[in-house]
């Protein structure tokens, strides 16, 4: 178990692990043409060596890796189930029907605002940004494509709405996790987040409305839209009854059925409706759930949009999550991340600098560990006592954990959320067509949090400072 020695990790060694990972990631992604998996494994090996040098045993390090991977297992299962949902819902005509009526109803000028609001409502109801992006998000990507809206812009609006609900819904796992780590209760946490998330959403909607003006005078490519509409009608039985599966899944989750059985219900509904409305046989249903739906309409844009889903399509992302958890587990177990974070906190004297340090720590944790849960758990554990010592109510910490840990996770390609959103929406966070610069809510939340910290707006002080405060130097 332990060696009996007092194991203290130095800042220099901790930064060495961080530097190695960053350099290896850059080289792998930019120069060697690889995916982040091997870079994360190499980083885990290097960080393990640092841990061994510091006095940890391999058994301790391995336990840290396994314990951290366990934290991500539910997310991996959910991800694979959503892959099956996507495949069966396309086969059933659920996604095609949503795209069809979206193209009929939504105009380019209001599309981005409507997209953000729709995703916000669905994610509040379900408590899941992943479920939102993997269901209605995919349909909205199709609508945006038909209306001539840039892919990254549509994805940014989807993510802004999806993460609004992910933060504000009492059904969300991160919304429950953050107050648990900080030492406050769920509804106090949600009320306090209105200070940052509310203005972030309003500002985002204004920006989306302004961007929409750019498309208001744009002539819709009627030929392309009609081609998509005709292609959908020719290959699927389009029927308003096909809105039932997503409505039922939302209702199931709202009734507090656990996520995994609730989503499995979505797969079953998809298979049932594929049989009822599209005449699909069991072989087709199982194939769509396992391998995804392969569209062969002959219309390139439609085939690119609808060829997706299936459990297999999520295995790249699942393997990435496991690789990221290996590195995160080593960094947590050997206290390398904690050492870096506590070194940063030494410079935090004012409320503003404390919140800024927390924001930076959450973002760095997202960057290093590749998981939004760890970006909430680790800083929450590390800074809980610091906030109390400084006379700050724990709700300030819980809000900041979400304002920086939850919402920045999709911006990092090898993060579980970044990889998942890329897989669902068909576009990554960065690059000429990336969604990061259009996910305004996710950008604004940490900025507003830091602004409030330095101005004192929306900061809740402890009713009574702890006794230790009066004797501290």
TORMARFI-339516 format. One record per residue (C-alpha): residue in three letters; x, y, z; residue number from 1. Coordinates in steps of 0.001 Angstrom, whole numbers, plus 500000, padded with zeros to 6 digits. Layout:
BEGIN
code->ALA; px->X; py->Y; pz->Z; pos->NUM
...
//
This chain:
BEGIN
code->UNK; px->500000; py->500000; pz->500000; pos->1
code->UNK; px->502276; py->502801; pz->501178; pos->2
code->UNK; px->505998; py->502906; pz->501695; pos->3
code->UNK; px->505807; py->504508; pz->505116; pos->4
code->UNK; px->507688; py->507552; pz->503887; pos->5
code->UNK; px->506244; py->511052; pz->503866; pos->6
code->UNK; px->505868; py->511685; pz->500175; pos->7
code->UNK; px->506122; py->515337; pz->499215; pos->8
code->UNK; px->505931; py->516302; pz->495567; pos->9
code->UNK; px->508096; py->519215; pz->494450; pos->10
code->UNK; px->506789; py->521960; pz->492195; pos->11
code->UNK; px->509689; py->521453; pz->489789; pos->12
code->UNK; px->508910; py->517777; pz->489227; pos->13
code->UNK; px->505193; py->518513; pz->488890; pos->14
code->UNK; px->505832; py->521173; pz->486258; pos->15
code->UNK; px->508149; py->518752; pz->484475; pos->16
code->UNK; px->505249; py->516304; pz->484023; pos->17
code->UNK; px->503054; py->519128; pz->482768; pos->18
code->UNK; px->505701; py->520327; pz->480318; pos->19
code->UNK; px->506314; py->516819; pz->479003; pos->20
code->UNK; px->502627; py->516278; pz->478301; pos->21
code->UNK; px->502190; py->519624; pz->476548; pos->22
code->UNK; px->505262; py->519120; pz->474363; pos->23
code->UNK; px->504326; py->515528; pz->473499; pos->24
code->UNK; px->500756; py->516541; pz->472675; pos->25
code->UNK; px->501915; py->519338; pz->470377; pos->26
code->UNK; px->504386; py->517062; pz->468602; pos->27
code->UNK; px->501861; py->514240; pz->468253; pos->28
code->UNK; px->499013; py->516389; pz->466980; pos->29
code->UNK; px->500942; py->518850; pz->464826; pos->30
code->UNK; px->504034; py->517045; pz->463565; pos->31
code->UNK; px->503553; py->513286; pz->463870; pos->32
code->UNK; px->499966; py->513120; pz->462620; pos->33
code->UNK; px->498710; py->511140; pz->465600; pos->34
code->UNK; px->495739; py->511320; pz->467923; pos->35
code->UNK; px->496050; py->512442; pz->471558; pos->36
code->UNK; px->495795; py->508904; pz->472968; pos->37
code->UNK; px->499474; py->507998; pz->472779; pos->38
code->UNK; px->500529; py->511413; pz->474060; pos->39
code->UNK; px->498327; py->510970; pz->477134; pos->40
code->UNK; px->499692; py->507463; pz->477731; pos->41
code->UNK; px->503252; py->508782; pz->477348; pos->42
code->UNK; px->502395; py->511578; pz->479789; pos->43
code->UNK; px->501026; py->509026; pz->482257; pos->44
code->UNK; px->504243; py->506993; pz->481992; pos->45
code->UNK; px->506397; py->510068; pz->482531; pos->46
code->UNK; px->504264; py->511273; pz->485469; pos->47
code->UNK; px->504475; py->507764; pz->486967; pos->48
code->UNK; px->508264; py->507897; pz->486805; pos->49
code->UNK; px->508141; py->511247; pz->488597; pos->50
code->UNK; px->505879; py->509670; pz->491217; pos->51
code->UNK; px->508279; py->506774; pz->491718; pos->52
code->UNK; px->511153; py->509220; pz->492146; pos->53
code->UNK; px->509118; py->511066; pz->494786; pos->54
code->UNK; px->508644; py->507855; pz->496782; pos->55
code->UNK; px->505326; py->506445; pz->495618; pos->56
code->UNK; px->505089; py->502729; pz->494905; pos->57
code->UNK; px->503817; py->501385; pz->491605; pos->58
code->UNK; px->500927; py->499762; pz->493459; pos->59
code->UNK; px->499825; py->503158; pz->494775; pos->60
code->UNK; px->500092; py->504726; pz->491340; pos->61
code->UNK; px->498186; py->501860; pz->489716; pos->62
code->UNK; px->495438; py->502147; pz->492325; pos->63
code->UNK; px->495201; py->505860; pz->491538; pos->64
code->UNK; px->494804; py->505115; pz->487831; pos->65
code->UNK; px->492135; py->502460; pz->488382; pos->66
code->UNK; px->490186; py->504583; pz->490880; pos->67
code->UNK; px->490173; py->507503; pz->488461; pos->68
code->UNK; px->489080; py->505340; pz->485530; pos->69
code->UNK; px->486182; py->504134; pz->487692; pos->70
code->UNK; px->484981; py->507738; pz->487931; pos->71
code->UNK; px->484615; py->507834; pz->484143; pos->72
code->UNK; px->482938; py->504463; pz->483650; pos->73
code->UNK; px->479396; py->505824; pz->483875; pos->74
code->UNK; px->480289; py->508484; pz->481301; pos->75
code->UNK; px->481702; py->505784; pz->479001; pos->76
code->UNK; px->478535; py->503688; pz->479290; pos->77
code->UNK; px->476341; py->506729; pz->478636; pos->78
code->UNK; px->478454; py->507630; pz->475626; pos->79
code->UNK; px->478052; py->504177; pz->474075; pos->80
code->UNK; px->474306; py->504164; pz->474734; pos->81
code->UNK; px->473935; py->507589; pz->473109; pos->82
code->UNK; px->475800; py->506211; pz->470093; pos->83
code->UNK; px->473155; py->503487; pz->469863; pos->84
code->UNK; px->470394; py->506094; pz->470256; pos->85
code->UNK; px->471759; py->508157; pz->467387; pos->86
code->UNK; px->471934; py->505125; pz->465094; pos->87
code->UNK; px->468434; py->503863; pz->465883; pos->88
code->UNK; px->466852; py->507323; pz->465849; pos->89
code->UNK; px->468193; py->508028; pz->462374; pos->90
code->UNK; px->466986; py->504619; pz->461169; pos->91
code->UNK; px->463588; py->505284; pz->462762; pos->92
code->UNK; px->463302; py->508639; pz->461018; pos->93
code->UNK; px->463287; py->510584; pz->464311; pos->94
code->UNK; px->466319; py->512736; pz->463441; pos->95
code->UNK; px->465270; py->513112; pz->459761; pos->96
code->UNK; px->461805; py->514259; pz->460898; pos->97
code->UNK; px->463304; py->516844; pz->463245; pos->98
code->UNK; px->465530; py->518109; pz->460432; pos->99
code->UNK; px->462604; py->518170; pz->457981; pos->100
code->UNK; px->460319; py->520309; pz->460146; pos->101
code->UNK; px->463212; py->522460; pz->461289; pos->102
code->UNK; px->463968; py->523359; pz->457680; pos->103
code->UNK; px->460273; py->524098; pz->457164; pos->104
code->UNK; px->459805; py->526339; pz->460204; pos->105
code->UNK; px->463061; py->528043; pz->461260; pos->106
code->UNK; px->464399; py->530979; pz->459254; pos->107
code->UNK; px->468109; py->531897; pz->459052; pos->108
code->UNK; px->467697; py->535160; pz->460988; pos->109
code->UNK; px->466388; py->533478; pz->464159; pos->110
code->UNK; px->468114; py->530128; pz->463765; pos->111
code->UNK; px->471060; py->530684; pz->466150; pos->112
code->UNK; px->468875; py->532193; pz->468883; pos->113
code->UNK; px->466322; py->529401; pz->468489; pos->114
code->UNK; px->469073; py->526763; pz->468526; pos->115
code->UNK; px->470570; py->528070; pz->471767; pos->116
code->UNK; px->467163; py->528317; pz->473463; pos->117
code->UNK; px->465996; py->524879; pz->472293; pos->118
code->UNK; px->469178; py->523253; pz->473579; pos->119
code->UNK; px->468926; py->525187; pz->476857; pos->120
code->UNK; px->465387; py->523908; pz->477454; pos->121
code->UNK; px->466258; py->520301; pz->476564; pos->122
code->UNK; px->469402; py->520285; pz->478689; pos->123
code->UNK; px->467564; py->521751; pz->481689; pos->124
code->UNK; px->464966; py->519011; pz->481292; pos->125
code->UNK; px->467521; py->516220; pz->480916; pos->126
code->UNK; px->470435; py->517636; pz->482918; pos->127
code->UNK; px->472826; py->516467; pz->480203; pos->128
code->UNK; px->474759; py->518438; pz->477608; pos->129
code->UNK; px->475777; py->515147; pz->475986; pos->130
code->UNK; px->472206; py->513924; pz->475561; pos->131
code->UNK; px->471180; py->517323; pz->474199; pos->132
code->UNK; px->474007; py->517514; pz->471656; pos->133
code->UNK; px->473633; py->513856; pz->470682; pos->134
code->UNK; px->469915; py->514122; pz->469912; pos->135
code->UNK; px->468410; py->517527; pz->469099; pos->136
code->UNK; px->471909; py->518895; pz->468480; pos->137
code->UNK; px->472447; py->516569; pz->465543; pos->138
code->UNK; px->469070; py->517554; pz->464087; pos->139
code->UNK; px->469902; py->521247; pz->464452; pos->140
code->UNK; px->473235; py->520708; pz->462705; pos->141
code->UNK; px->471208; py->519362; pz->459780; pos->142
code->UNK; px->468842; py->522337; pz->459829; pos->143
code->UNK; px->471764; py->524772; pz->459959; pos->144
code->UNK; px->473432; py->523052; pz->457037; pos->145
code->UNK; px->470247; py->523384; pz->454995; pos->146
code->UNK; px->469925; py->527077; pz->455892; pos->147
code->UNK; px->473530; py->527819; pz->454958; pos->148
code->UNK; px->474698; py->528585; pz->458529; pos->149
code->UNK; px->478416; py->527826; pz->459124; pos->150
code->UNK; px->478873; py->524518; pz->460931; pos->151
code->UNK; px->481028; py->525937; pz->463719; pos->152
code->UNK; px->478516; py->528714; pz->464394; pos->153
code->UNK; px->475643; py->526238; pz->464699; pos->154
code->UNK; px->477713; py->523958; pz->466943; pos->155
code->UNK; px->478676; py->526916; pz->469153; pos->156
code->UNK; px->475016; py->527836; pz->469683; pos->157
code->UNK; px->474188; py->524198; pz->470462; pos->158
code->UNK; px->476987; py->523969; pz->473019; pos->159
code->UNK; px->476076; py->527288; pz->474662; pos->160
code->UNK; px->472498; py->526140; pz->475185; pos->161
code->UNK; px->473475; py->522620; pz->476179; pos->162
code->UNK; px->475920; py->523813; pz->478845; pos->163
code->UNK; px->473444; py->526352; pz->480219; pos->164
code->UNK; px->471181; py->523455; pz->481163; pos->165
code->UNK; px->474123; py->521294; pz->482200; pos->166
code->UNK; px->474968; py->523971; pz->484787; pos->167
code->UNK; px->471481; py->524993; pz->485905; pos->168
code->UNK; px->469564; py->521706; pz->485960; pos->169
code->UNK; px->469217; py->519928; pz->489329; pos->170
code->UNK; px->469349; py->516690; pz->487304; pos->171
code->UNK; px->472897; py->517389; pz->486089; pos->172
code->UNK; px->475730; py->515348; pz->487562; pos->173
code->UNK; px->478167; py->518287; pz->487586; pos->174
code->UNK; px->475538; py->520518; pz->489204; pos->175
code->UNK; px->475277; py->518008; pz->492038; pos->176
code->UNK; px->479011; py->517331; pz->492190; pos->177
code->UNK; px->480179; py->520954; pz->492541; pos->178
code->UNK; px->478274; py->521827; pz->495742; pos->179
code->UNK; px->479218; py->518455; pz->497232; pos->180
code->UNK; px->482901; py->519254; pz->496702; pos->181
code->UNK; px->482600; py->522850; pz->497937; pos->182
code->UNK; px->480439; py->522140; pz->500990; pos->183
code->UNK; px->477121; py->523767; pz->500105; pos->184
code->UNK; px->473717; py->522460; pz->499052; pos->185
code->UNK; px->472313; py->521935; pz->495562; pos->186
code->UNK; px->469671; py->524649; pz->495365; pos->187
code->UNK; px->471840; py->527276; pz->497047; pos->188
code->UNK; px->474424; py->526468; pz->494386; pos->189
code->UNK; px->471926; py->526766; pz->491523; pos->190
code->UNK; px->470561; py->530094; pz->492794; pos->191
code->UNK; px->474077; py->531492; pz->493137; pos->192
code->UNK; px->474948; py->530447; pz->489571; pos->193
code->UNK; px->472201; py->532705; pz->488213; pos->194
code->UNK; px->474571; py->535615; pz->488879; pos->195
code->UNK; px->477015; py->534397; pz->486242; pos->196
code->UNK; px->475082; py->532012; pz->483994; pos->197
code->UNK; px->472061; py->534302; pz->483565; pos->198
code->UNK; px->474006; py->537274; pz->482134; pos->199
code->UNK; px->476171; py->534898; pz->480073; pos->200
code->UNK; px->473082; py->533425; pz->478409; pos->201
code->UNK; px->471484; py->536829; pz->477776; pos->202
code->UNK; px->474660; py->538246; pz->476244; pos->203
code->UNK; px->475051; py->535096; pz->474135; pos->204
code->UNK; px->471507; py->535405; pz->472807; pos->205
code->UNK; px->472128; py->539045; pz->471871; pos->206
code->UNK; px->475285; py->538069; pz->469981; pos->207
code->UNK; px->473465; py->535228; pz->468206; pos->208
code->UNK; px->470685; py->537673; pz->467261; pos->209
code->UNK; px->473275; py->540073; pz->465834; pos->210
code->UNK; px->474929; py->537256; pz->463900; pos->211
code->UNK; px->471487; py->536249; pz->462667; pos->212
code->UNK; px->471031; py->539676; pz->461090; pos->213
code->UNK; px->473887; py->538767; pz->458766; pos->214
code->UNK; px->471797; py->535896; pz->457431; pos->215
code->UNK; px->468442; py->537723; pz->457455; pos->216
code->UNK; px->468858; py->539189; pz->453988; pos->217
code->UNK; px->470532; py->536093; pz->452670; pos->218
code->UNK; px->468618; py->534183; pz->450090; pos->219
code->UNK; px->468220; py->530605; pz->451190; pos->220
code->UNK; px->469519; py->528180; pz->448638; pos->221
code->UNK; px->466049; py->526897; pz->447776; pos->222
code->UNK; px->467492; py->524284; pz->445458; pos->223
code->UNK; px->469659; py->522810; pz->448218; pos->224
code->UNK; px->466893; py->523009; pz->450837; pos->225
code->UNK; px->464372; py->521401; pz->448499; pos->226
code->UNK; px->466902; py->518733; pz->447613; pos->227
code->UNK; px->467316; py->517935; pz->451308; pos->228
code->UNK; px->463563; py->517980; pz->451942; pos->229
code->UNK; px->462852; py->515773; pz->448942; pos->230
code->UNK; px->465682; py->513423; pz->449898; pos->231
code->UNK; px->464307; py->513084; pz->453434; pos->232
code->UNK; px->460781; py->512394; pz->452188; pos->233
code->UNK; px->461987; py->509911; pz->449598; pos->234
code->UNK; px->463996; py->507850; pz->452060; pos->235
code->UNK; px->462021; py->508135; pz->455304; pos->236
code->UNK; px->458438; py->508103; pz->456428; pos->237
code->UNK; px->458303; py->511646; pz->457852; pos->238
code->UNK; px->455660; py->511789; pz->460557; pos->239
code->UNK; px->454948; py->514094; pz->463489; pos->240
code->UNK; px->454512; py->511005; pz->465685; pos->241
code->UNK; px->458269; py->510529; pz->465421; pos->242
code->UNK; px->458697; py->513378; pz->467903; pos->243
code->UNK; px->457393; py->510974; pz->470562; pos->244
code->UNK; px->460753; py->509233; pz->471323; pos->245
code->UNK; px->462685; py->512418; pz->472226; pos->246
code->UNK; px->459703; py->513755; pz->474202; pos->247
code->UNK; px->459420; py->510478; pz->476118; pos->248
code->UNK; px->463165; py->510351; pz->476828; pos->249
code->UNK; px->463029; py->513894; pz->478228; pos->250
code->UNK; px->459991; py->512939; pz->480319; pos->251
code->UNK; px->461746; py->509804; pz->481612; pos->252
code->UNK; px->464757; py->511813; pz->482754; pos->253
code->UNK; px->462578; py->514537; pz->484292; pos->254
code->UNK; px->460866; py->511805; pz->486327; pos->255
code->UNK; px->464321; py->511145; pz->487797; pos->256
code->UNK; px->464824; py->507760; pz->486215; pos->257
code->UNK; px->468606; py->507123; pz->486338; pos->258
code->UNK; px->470452; py->508190; pz->483196; pos->259
code->UNK; px->471543; py->504760; pz->481943; pos->260
code->UNK; px->468161; py->502957; pz->482061; pos->261
code->UNK; px->466470; py->506126; pz->480781; pos->262
code->UNK; px->468766; py->506295; pz->477751; pos->263
code->UNK; px->468446; py->502559; pz->477128; pos->264
code->UNK; px->464727; py->503275; pz->476910; pos->265
code->UNK; px->465597; py->505716; pz->474127; pos->266
code->UNK; px->467356; py->502939; pz->472208; pos->267
code->UNK; px->464362; py->500626; pz->472616; pos->268
code->UNK; px->461998; py->503373; pz->471439; pos->269
code->UNK; px->464251; py->503997; pz->468460; pos->270
code->UNK; px->464139; py->500349; pz->467468; pos->271
code->UNK; px->460378; py->500141; pz->467978; pos->272
code->UNK; px->459675; py->503236; pz->465883; pos->273
code->UNK; px->462113; py->502062; pz->463182; pos->274
code->UNK; px->459986; py->498923; pz->462854; pos->275
code->UNK; px->456643; py->500745; pz->463030; pos->276
code->UNK; px->457353; py->503692; pz->460734; pos->277
code->UNK; px->460234; py->502624; pz->458484; pos->278
code->UNK; px->459569; py->498890; pz->458240; pos->279
code->UNK; px->463032; py->498055; pz->459543; pos->280
code->UNK; px->463809; py->494484; pz->460490; pos->281
code->UNK; px->465692; py->493296; pz->463564; pos->282
code->UNK; px->468949; py->492963; pz->461635; pos->283
code->UNK; px->468767; py->496606; pz->460541; pos->284
code->UNK; px->467891; py->497793; pz->464041; pos->285
code->UNK; px->470755; py->495890; pz->465671; pos->286
code->UNK; px->473132; py->497036; pz->462927; pos->287
code->UNK; px->472172; py->500693; pz->463392; pos->288
code->UNK; px->472551; py->500434; pz->467179; pos->289
code->UNK; px->475924; py->498690; pz->466948; pos->290
code->UNK; px->477586; py->500036; pz->463816; pos->291
code->UNK; px->475556; py->503189; pz->463149; pos->292
code->UNK; px->473325; py->504251; pz->460283; pos->293
code->UNK; px->474821; py->504379; pz->456789; pos->294
code->UNK; px->472894; py->506787; pz->454576; pos->295
code->UNK; px->472775; py->506084; pz->450836; pos->296
code->UNK; px->470328; py->508666; pz->449485; pos->297
code->UNK; px->472692; py->509755; pz->446734; pos->298
code->UNK; px->472634; py->513332; pz->448090; pos->299
code->UNK; px->476131; py->514012; pz->449428; pos->300
code->UNK; px->475135; py->516612; pz->452032; pos->301
code->UNK; px->472386; py->514385; pz->453396; pos->302
code->UNK; px->474538; py->511259; pz->453413; pos->303
code->UNK; px->477322; py->513083; pz->455268; pos->304
code->UNK; px->474815; py->514304; pz->457831; pos->305
code->UNK; px->472974; py->511032; pz->458442; pos->306
code->UNK; px->475844; py->508537; pz->458277; pos->307
code->UNK; px->476670; py->508420; pz->461961; pos->308
code->UNK; px->475880; py->506879; pz->465309; pos->309
code->UNK; px->476261; py->503377; pz->466671; pos->310
code->UNK; px->478069; py->502001; pz->469696; pos->311
code->UNK; px->481224; py->501400; pz->467654; pos->312
code->UNK; px->481437; py->505058; pz->466662; pos->313
code->UNK; px->481987; py->506003; pz->470303; pos->314
code->UNK; px->484860; py->503622; pz->471026; pos->315
code->UNK; px->487521; py->506099; pz->469839; pos->316
code->UNK; px->486185; py->508584; pz->472361; pos->317
code->UNK; px->485851; py->505954; pz->475097; pos->318
code->UNK; px->489474; py->504911; pz->474603; pos->319
code->UNK; px->490484; py->508581; pz->474746; pos->320
code->UNK; px->488635; py->508974; pz->478046; pos->321
code->UNK; px->490464; py->505963; pz->479496; pos->322
code->UNK; px->493848; py->507302; pz->478331; pos->323
code->UNK; px->493058; py->510706; pz->479841; pos->324
code->UNK; px->492000; py->509064; pz->483094; pos->325
code->UNK; px->495311; py->507200; pz->483249; pos->326
code->UNK; px->497192; py->510479; pz->483184; pos->327
code->UNK; px->494715; py->512178; pz->485515; pos->328
code->UNK; px->494911; py->509313; pz->487983; pos->329
code->UNK; px->498687; py->509513; pz->488191; pos->330
code->UNK; px->498627; py->513298; pz->488576; pos->331
code->UNK; px->496052; py->513120; pz->491375; pos->332
code->UNK; px->497527; py->510165; pz->493258; pos->333
code->UNK; px->501056; py->511557; pz->493276; pos->334
code->UNK; px->499773; py->515026; pz->494223; pos->335
code->UNK; px->501453; py->516688; pz->491263; pos->336
code->UNK; px->498364; py->518664; pz->490265; pos->337
code->UNK; px->497701; py->519629; pz->493877; pos->338
code->UNK; px->501262; py->520890; pz->494209; pos->339
code->UNK; px->500888; py->523127; pz->491156; pos->340
code->UNK; px->497500; py->524429; pz->492304; pos->341
code->UNK; px->498593; py->525195; pz->495863; pos->342
code->UNK; px->501648; py->527011; pz->494527; pos->343
code->UNK; px->499349; py->529211; pz->492500; pos->344
code->UNK; px->497123; py->529878; pz->495494; pos->345
code->UNK; px->500071; py->531373; pz->497403; pos->346
code->UNK; px->499738; py->534431; pz->495186; pos->347
code->UNK; px->496013; py->534753; pz->495836; pos->348
code->UNK; px->495425; py->537454; pz->498431; pos->349
code->UNK; px->492203; py->539199; pz->497370; pos->350
code->UNK; px->488838; py->537643; pz->496566; pos->351
code->UNK; px->489421; py->538377; pz->492896; pos->352
code->UNK; px->492796; py->536642; pz->492833; pos->353
code->UNK; px->491387; py->533632; pz->494709; pos->354
code->UNK; px->488621; py->533203; pz->492139; pos->355
code->UNK; px->491046; py->533820; pz->489278; pos->356
code->UNK; px->493353; py->531128; pz->490667; pos->357
code->UNK; px->490425; py->528728; pz->490975; pos->358
code->UNK; px->489419; py->529408; pz->487360; pos->359
code->UNK; px->492978; py->528818; pz->486147; pos->360
code->UNK; px->493247; py->525618; pz->488200; pos->361
code->UNK; px->489999; py->524227; pz->486770; pos->362
code->UNK; px->491064; py->525004; pz->483205; pos->363
code->UNK; px->494518; py->523502; pz->483743; pos->364
code->UNK; px->492933; py->520406; pz->485308; pos->365
code->UNK; px->490682; py->520073; pz->482266; pos->366
code->UNK; px->493762; py->520422; pz->480093; pos->367
code->UNK; px->495879; py->517918; pz->481994; pos->368
code->UNK; px->493426; py->515254; pz->483114; pos->369
code->UNK; px->491039; py->515403; pz->480173; pos->370
code->UNK; px->487930; py->515175; pz->482329; pos->371
code->UNK; px->485460; py->517776; pz->483591; pos->372
code->UNK; px->484644; py->515731; pz->486691; pos->373
code->UNK; px->488243; py->515918; pz->487855; pos->374
code->UNK; px->488283; py->519657; pz->487072; pos->375
code->UNK; px->485532; py->519989; pz->489681; pos->376
code->UNK; px->486659; py->517356; pz->492197; pos->377
code->UNK; px->490351; py->518254; pz->492489; pos->378
code->UNK; px->490089; py->522066; pz->492819; pos->379
code->UNK; px->487028; py->521583; pz->495027; pos->380
code->UNK; px->489015; py->519398; pz->497393; pos->381
code->UNK; px->492038; py->521676; pz->497326; pos->382
code->UNK; px->490358; py->525044; pz->497815; pos->383
code->UNK; px->487422; py->524245; pz->500105; pos->384
code->UNK; px->489278; py->525273; pz->503275; pos->385
code->UNK; px->490974; py->528227; pz->501573; pos->386
code->UNK; px->487626; py->529868; pz->500791; pos->387
code->UNK; px->486422; py->529396; pz->504373; pos->388
code->UNK; px->489679; py->530782; pz->505779; pos->389
code->UNK; px->489231; py->533876; pz->503608; pos->390
code->UNK; px->485661; py->534360; pz->504855; pos->391
code->UNK; px->484055; py->533335; pz->501539; pos->392
code->UNK; px->480862; py->531300; pz->501529; pos->393
code->UNK; px->481340; py->527832; pz->499940; pos->394
code->UNK; px->478709; py->528698; pz->497309; pos->395
code->UNK; px->481313; py->531001; pz->495709; pos->396
code->UNK; px->483628; py->528036; pz->495218; pos->397
code->UNK; px->480903; py->525734; pz->493892; pos->398
code->UNK; px->479820; py->528380; pz->491369; pos->399
code->UNK; px->483381; py->529032; pz->490228; pos->400
code->UNK; px->484021; py->525296; pz->489782; pos->401
code->UNK; px->481157; py->525166; pz->487291; pos->402
code->UNK; px->481944; py->528538; pz->485703; pos->403
code->UNK; px->485386; py->527283; pz->484760; pos->404
code->UNK; px->485513; py->523493; pz->485057; pos->405
code->UNK; px->482213; py->522491; pz->483470; pos->406
code->UNK; px->481984; py->525032; pz->480659; pos->407
code->UNK; px->485594; py->524983; pz->479402; pos->408
code->UNK; px->485734; py->521192; pz->479017; pos->409
code->UNK; px->484417; py->521101; pz->475407; pos->410
code->UNK; px->487192; py->523458; pz->474288; pos->411
code->UNK; px->489900; py->520835; pz->474870; pos->412
code->UNK; px->490015; py->518235; pz->472059; pos->413
code->UNK; px->491311; py->515374; pz->474240; pos->414
code->UNK; px->488944; py->516166; pz->477098; pos->415
code->UNK; px->486006; py->513782; pz->477429; pos->416
code->UNK; px->483581; py->516593; pz->476601; pos->417
code->UNK; px->485661; py->518053; pz->473764; pos->418
code->UNK; px->485998; py->514661; pz->472106; pos->419
code->UNK; px->482312; py->513878; pz->472637; pos->420
code->UNK; px->481040; py->517164; pz->471220; pos->421
code->UNK; px->483343; py->516779; pz->468221; pos->422
code->UNK; px->481982; py->513289; pz->467589; pos->423
code->UNK; px->478338; py->514349; pz->467935; pos->424
code->UNK; px->478448; py->517609; pz->465997; pos->425
code->UNK; px->480997; py->516747; pz->463331; pos->426
code->UNK; px->483260; py->519719; pz->464052; pos->427
code->UNK; px->486085; py->520279; pz->466534; pos->428
code->UNK; px->486589; py->523226; pz->468879; pos->429
code->UNK; px->489494; py->524779; pz->466993; pos->430
code->UNK; px->490484; py->525490; pz->463435; pos->431
code->UNK; px->488903; py->527709; pz->460760; pos->432
code->UNK; px->485476; py->526096; pz->461210; pos->433
code->UNK; px->485766; py->525332; pz->464942; pos->434
code->UNK; px->482951; py->525937; pz->467413; pos->435
code->UNK; px->485016; py->527406; pz->470288; pos->436
code->UNK; px->484772; py->531054; pz->469198; pos->437
code->UNK; px->480982; py->530740; pz->468860; pos->438
code->UNK; px->480267; py->529017; pz->472191; pos->439
code->UNK; px->479723; py->532399; pz->473806; pos->440
code->UNK; px->478174; py->531214; pz->477068; pos->441
code->UNK; px->481164; py->528947; pz->477715; pos->442
code->UNK; px->483562; py->531817; pz->477032; pos->443
code->UNK; px->481666; py->534363; pz->479120; pos->444
code->UNK; px->481063; py->532357; pz->482314; pos->445
code->UNK; px->484696; py->532285; pz->483549; pos->446
code->UNK; px->485208; py->535927; pz->482499; pos->447
code->UNK; px->482126; py->537062; pz->484434; pos->448
code->UNK; px->483198; py->534957; pz->487439; pos->449
code->UNK; px->486588; py->536679; pz->487587; pos->450
code->UNK; px->484981; py->540110; pz->487052; pos->451
code->UNK; px->482658; py->539523; pz->489980; pos->452
code->UNK; px->485588; py->538399; pz->492109; pos->453
code->UNK; px->487480; py->541656; pz->491624; pos->454
code->UNK; px->484413; py->543909; pz->491883; pos->455
code->UNK; px->482625; py->542066; pz->494688; pos->456
code->UNK; px->479422; py->541749; pz->492679; pos->457
code->UNK; px->477516; py->538576; pz->493513; pos->458
code->UNK; px->480087; py->537458; pz->496100; pos->459
code->UNK; px->478619; py->535930; pz->499244; pos->460
code->UNK; px->480637; py->536318; pz->502429; pos->461
code->UNK; px->480376; py->533958; pz->505363; pos->462
code->UNK; px->477825; py->535181; pz->507901; pos->463
code->UNK; px->480392; py->534750; pz->510629; pos->464
code->UNK; px->484100; py->534472; pz->509957; pos->465
code->UNK; px->485745; py->531413; pz->511520; pos->466
code->UNK; px->487656; py->531905; pz->514771; pos->467
code->UNK; px->490902; py->531018; pz->513027; pos->468
code->UNK; px->490436; py->534126; pz->510882; pos->469
code->UNK; px->490851; py->536450; pz->513857; pos->470
code->UNK; px->494257; py->535046; pz->514831; pos->471
code->UNK; px->495638; py->534593; pz->511359; pos->472
code->UNK; px->498490; py->536801; pz->510252; pos->473
//
